[in-house]
């Protein structure tokens, strides 16, 4: 990563709690720098700060608050709230900036800071780079005089505002009465809001992952570990299982048979249904390079386009605006539905699926299976030091694998934007082809990473 992007990654700033850049000192400077950047005009400036349930949120929230107050901004603290709620409240309160303290689906040891502009959209790379430049410079000019210091207050009805916003996305005239739903909130930010919304819409709700203790966020639960949810759906004879992640901006589902439904199937369902209802804008939907080739073929049959972009819901949102689309998302479960919000919202997306269950009066295993995915496999290869993707042997192996699959499949190798991991993915017409391709490439990348690391140690000695 270049010096101009020292702090920000693909989804804000992220790192291990209490270690730079995810420490109080950096959070303070971020508050001062972002406060200076958004302090424009003579009006009272306002920033909304939310967080998930990680222990380290108690450290980062006051540090950010101090930075913003010192830069002359009033701070509205809302406590544990889903990321989409912060985007919504930023616009609703006409704030100059929104901040979400969360590392999304990562374990409690990590944390992150995401910034939203006054339009409720995540900041662009250019805006983040400008804020970084301020953080790395002399921030004395960002600090206001004693009479211009900001104030901090707590918005007590913030959860209720988001609950009503989410409920408003569910079609009028429909009810969830008669449906038994299990919702796994990952011991995260939606542990209160999600069960309340589902219950108020009439469902019988079984809640799990709703006892956060600062340490158990995403631990063996939520969208990254939906196995227990799937078992519970079968055991309790539920109609649907909903698994959110730590900040509730993504979801995966489990149908009544306990089969996992990923973001690609959810995209297919919402895209097709909205198209049939005349609600789909643009000429298709937006997804990332990770989405299954089967999804692309599904939309082709309906004469709709699948616009692909690089991984990250921020990039999905940008492409949606460029193409005039109102449906976009990721295989991992981020769903952006701009009829209802500006960023990924797992609960709102789940309500669209539930509306389809009610309207079609069919089980989730039928409603949520819109296409047969091609065999696909993803392996994460962790490394230390310099990325092995620049290695000549690795490059040659990737090119050879792509040629071998031809037009019947594809290979995707990419570095993670949030951790030192290479993601090795392939899809093809058969499981055997996929296994051979992914396992071979992963083994080579792992070996070359180890060799490069050993070589650096020898040079250092």
Secondary structure, DSSP 8 states (H G I E B T S, - for coil): --GGGSSEETTEEEEETTSTTSSHHHHHHHHHHHHHHH--SSS-EEEEEEE-S-TTHHHHHHHHHHHHHHTTEEEEEEEE--HHHHHHHHHHTT-SEEEEE--TTS-TTEEEEEEEETTS-B--HHHHHHHHHHHTS-GGGG---GGG---EEE-TTHHHHHHHHHHTTS-TT---TT-EEEEE-TTSTTTTHHHHHHHHTT-EEEEES----SS-TTTT-STT-THHHHHHHHHTT-SEEEEE-TTSSBEEEE-TT--EE-HHHHHHHHHHHHHHTT---TTEEEEETTS-HHHHHHHHHTT-EEEEE-SSHHHHHHHHHHHT-SEEE-TTSBEEETTT-SS--HHHHHHHHHHHHHHHTS-HHHHT--S---EEEEEEEE--SS-GGG-HHHHHHHHHHHHHHGGG-EEEEEE-SSSSEEEEEEEESSHHHHHHHHHHHHHHHHHHHHHHHHHHHHHH-
